[in-house]
């Protein structure tokens, strides 16, 4: 079991079938997550780069 770092929702995953680098979607907030550690299970939000464009510092 892991928690979404974005919304802190519980994400139920099979620890035996999970691998580092695997991508998951949070069922609550829809954030795209990546497994960064399997023992203990840790997830991180995959940055899409949209945050950088929102502050007006896009690729102009």
N, CA, C and O of each residue as an XYZ file, in Angstrom:
240
protein
N       0.838     -1.173      0.000
C       0.000      0.000      0.000
C       0.890      1.246      0.000
O       1.923      1.286      0.668
N       0.474      2.250     -0.754
C       1.235      3.493     -0.847
C       0.265      4.666     -0.798
O      -0.953      4.488     -0.819
N       0.824      5.853     -0.732
C       0.020      7.066     -0.686
C       0.416      7.994     -1.820
O       1.594      8.109     -2.158
N      -0.565      8.650     -2.402
C      -0.315      9.615     -3.463
C       0.342     10.844     -2.852
O      -0.205     11.421     -1.912
N       1.506     11.264     -3.362
C       2.162     12.450     -2.820
C       1.428     13.743     -3.169
O       1.703     14.787     -2.579
N       0.509     13.683     -4.110
C      -0.244     14.870     -4.541
C      -1.464     15.117     -3.644
O      -1.665     16.229     -3.156
N      -2.278     14.067     -3.428
C      -3.528     14.238     -2.676
C      -3.581     13.377     -1.408
O      -4.544     13.459     -0.646
N      -2.558     12.557     -1.181
C      -2.436     11.685     -0.015
C      -3.474     10.569      0.034
O      -3.717      9.992      1.094
N      -4.089     10.264     -1.108
C      -5.036      9.150     -1.168
C      -4.276      7.829     -1.060
O      -3.124      7.729     -1.481
N      -4.922      6.834     -0.501
C      -4.340      5.510     -0.403
C      -4.411      4.834     -1.768
O      -5.465      4.804     -2.402
N      -3.275      4.292     -2.213
C      -3.219      3.580     -3.480
C      -2.879      2.130     -3.165
O      -1.810      1.826     -2.637
N      -3.797      1.255     -3.496
C      -3.638     -0.167     -3.199
C      -2.929     -0.842     -4.366
O      -3.504     -0.973     -5.446
N      -1.696     -1.268     -4.161
C      -0.927     -1.950     -5.201
C      -0.359     -3.237     -4.637
O      -0.117     -3.352     -3.436
N      -0.152     -4.198     -5.515
C       0.456     -5.465     -5.120
C       1.967     -5.269     -5.034
O       2.619     -5.033     -6.051
N       2.521     -5.364     -3.846
C       3.960     -5.149     -3.643
C       4.807     -6.145     -4.434
O       5.929     -5.823     -4.824
N       4.284     -7.350     -4.676
C       5.050     -8.377     -5.386
C       5.204     -8.055     -6.866
O       6.184     -8.465     -7.488
N       4.250     -7.328     -7.437
C       4.240     -7.059     -8.872
C       4.782     -5.686     -9.240
O       4.790     -5.332    -10.419
N       5.236     -4.899     -8.261
C       5.642     -3.524     -8.517
C       7.157     -3.452     -8.750
O       7.926     -4.160     -8.100
N       7.573     -2.596     -9.678
C       8.990     -2.417     -9.979
C       9.323     -0.929     -9.999
O       8.469     -0.102    -10.318
N      10.563     -0.591     -9.659
C      11.003      0.800     -9.742
C      10.881      1.289    -11.176
O      11.210      0.564    -12.115
N      10.408      2.516    -11.344
C      10.230      3.086    -12.666
C       8.845      2.850    -13.244
O       8.480      3.447    -14.257
N       8.066      1.972    -12.597
C       6.715      1.687    -13.078
C       5.836      2.924    -12.882
O       5.972      3.640    -11.889
N       4.944      3.166    -13.828
C       4.063      4.326    -13.767
C       2.652      3.895    -13.390
O       2.143      2.878    -13.862
N       2.031      4.702    -12.519
C       0.671      4.460    -12.044
C      -0.101      5.767    -12.108
O       0.492      6.844    -12.168
N      -1.420      5.671    -12.096
C      -2.274      6.844    -11.996
C      -3.006      6.794    -10.668
O      -3.483      5.739    -10.252
N      -3.094      7.946    -10.001
C      -3.849      8.020     -8.753
C      -5.334      7.948     -9.083
O      -5.817      8.725     -9.906
N      -6.071      7.025     -8.454
C      -7.498      6.907     -8.744
C      -8.311      8.083     -8.203
O      -9.440      8.299     -8.642
N      -7.762      8.842     -7.265
C      -8.495      9.960     -6.671
C      -8.301     11.267     -7.441
O      -9.277     11.901     -7.845
N      -7.031     11.674     -7.647
C      -6.772     12.982     -8.264
C      -6.301     12.873     -9.710
O      -6.232     13.881    -10.413
N      -5.975     11.658    -10.164
C      -5.558     11.457    -11.545
C      -4.099     11.782    -11.812
O      -3.672     11.770    -12.966
N      -3.319     12.075    -10.768
C      -1.910     12.397    -10.952
C      -1.159     11.195    -11.507
O      -1.429     10.055    -11.129
N      -0.215     11.458    -12.408
C       0.627     10.393    -12.938
C       1.788     10.210    -11.976
O       2.511     11.161    -11.678
N       1.966      8.995    -11.493
C       2.953      8.688    -10.467
C       3.966      7.678    -10.971
O       3.680      6.876    -11.860
N       5.159      7.731    -10.383
C       6.208      6.769    -10.709
C       6.705      6.138     -9.423
O       6.853      6.818     -8.408
N       6.964      4.839     -9.464
C       7.523      4.133     -8.326
C       9.008      4.494     -8.247
O       9.770      4.204     -9.169
N       9.417      5.127     -7.143
C      10.815      5.519     -6.981
C      11.557      4.601     -6.022
O      12.787      4.607     -5.985
N      10.816      3.809     -5.243
C      11.432      2.862     -4.321
C      10.422      1.752     -4.050
O       9.225      2.013     -3.926
N      10.898      0.524     -3.958
C       9.990     -0.595     -3.719
C       9.996     -1.079     -2.280
O       9.059     -1.759     -1.863
N      11.029     -0.747     -1.506
C      11.088     -1.203     -0.119
C      11.702     -0.119      0.750
O      12.928     -0.043      0.836
N      10.917      0.711      1.390
C       9.459      0.739      1.375
C       8.938      1.342      0.073
O       9.657      2.058     -0.624
N       7.688      1.045     -0.242
C       7.083      1.517     -1.474
C       6.894      3.030     -1.409
O       6.230      3.547     -0.510
N       7.488      3.733     -2.379
C       7.378      5.187     -2.448
C       7.027      5.601     -3.864
O       7.562      5.067     -4.835
N       6.124      6.559     -3.965
C       5.693      7.083     -5.251
C       6.040      8.560     -5.334
O       6.090      9.253     -4.318
N       6.282      9.038     -6.556
C       6.562     10.448     -6.789
C       5.738     10.912     -7.982
O       5.495     10.145     -8.913
N       5.312     12.157     -7.950
C       4.535     12.721     -9.053
C       5.467     12.951    -10.235
O       6.554     13.508    -10.083
N       5.032     12.519    -11.412
C       5.808     12.742    -12.625
C       5.517     14.151    -13.104
O       4.368     14.499    -13.377
N       6.557     14.958    -13.205
C       6.403     16.335    -13.655
C       6.199     16.350    -15.159
O       6.965     15.736    -15.903
N       5.174     17.047    -15.602
C       4.878     17.124    -17.029
C       5.445     18.378    -17.656
O       5.394     18.537    -18.875
N       5.991     19.282    -16.834
C       6.534     20.523    -17.353
C       5.498     21.617    -17.452
O       5.851     22.757    -17.751
N       4.228     21.318    -17.212
C       3.174     22.315    -17.295
C       3.326     23.384    -16.228
O       2.950     24.536    -16.444
N       3.879     23.009    -15.069
C       4.049     23.973    -13.993
C       4.964     25.112    -14.425
O       4.741     26.262    -14.046
N       5.991     24.804    -15.213
C       6.933     25.816    -15.667
C       6.261     26.817    -16.608
O       6.581     28.005    -16.574
N       5.337     26.350    -17.441
C       4.662     27.210    -18.398
C       3.629     28.123    -17.744
O       3.335     29.201    -18.261
N       3.077     27.693    -16.605
C       2.042     28.462    -15.945
C       2.550     29.778    -15.368
O       1.771     30.717    -15.205
N       3.840     29.865    -15.055
C       4.348     31.100    -14.444
C       4.784     32.126    -15.491
O       5.375     33.148    -15.142
N       4.500     31.868    -16.761
C       4.815     32.819    -17.798
C       6.223     32.709    -18.342
O       6.649     33.534    -19.150
N       6.942     31.698    -17.905
C       8.315     31.518    -18.366
C       8.406     30.340    -19.315
O       9.325     29.527    -19.219
N       7.466     30.250    -20.219
C       7.438     29.157    -21.185
C       8.570     29.290    -22.193
O       9.504     30.065    -21.988
N       8.488     28.551    -23.254
C       9.570     28.520    -24.252
C       9.346     29.555    -25.343
O       9.325     29.198    -26.521
N       9.179     30.806    -24.998
C       8.976     31.890    -25.963
C      10.259     32.387    -26.479
O      10.281     33.301    -27.304
